């Protein structure tokens, strides 16, 4: 514990202490030496705690808030990103040929076979009637490619539309564009919410903290999101490697709750400086 205290004292300073018990527990779990930006990590966790949504947080990862990597030649590759949620759903890939390259704004996925996969499975993500998923992404895929961004295949997920450059929803009987905004080749904070207690316009797309134009679609009648088998939650590809992302992804969150526009905007505001916004 003394090592943790020393690390926090040097990395965080006295101006923000004390931190929430949740933030301190995270630092204690992974070790402060693995955190590039402890101030950001504590701020992100404390922001979710202040919303009262920490128990609903199923995964929340960022390369600046806890990761492991390996070096090969002049390149560094991500092997694991530690989860800030209370579920400890760390994401990783131990297969070296599938590990995304580390950049200043996230993992660079090669558009071939790179992916990160949650150590748990669909069972570790109890999402039925309420869902929020978000991340910063910059995809470059074009043509008839539909790269998975973050998904629990067959149940819920977001992906890029190669022909249009837009964001799509996939899962539970619905596959289609959301909104009219082209986000290809642009660092964009993408958030999708689902509220199964609402019968129409129950899937909403938020870009950079705001509801986008024509950003609502409907799973008729709402209800539970249904799974096909037990599938891992993956980032940057399907679990079978069949829908690879070309581009960067980082700052990924999954909640079994519907975050409000104000709450999503607060996360965007805390993270946007990393992406030059």
Buried (B, 14 or more C-beta within 10 A) or exposed (E): EEEBEEBBEEBBEEEBEEBBEBBBEBBEBBEBEBBBBBBBBBBBBBBBBEBEBBBBBBBBBBBBBBBEBEEEEEEBBBBBBBBBBBBBBBBBBEEEEBBBBBEEBBBBBBBEBBBBBBBBBBEBBEBBBBBBBBBBBBBBBBEEBBBBBBBBBBBBBBBBBBEBBBBBBBBBEBEEBBBEBEBBEBBBBBBBBBBBEBEEEBBBBBBBBBBBEEBBBEBEEBBEBEBEEEBBBBBBBBBEBEBBBBBBBBBBBBBBBBBEBEBBBBBBBBBBEBBEB
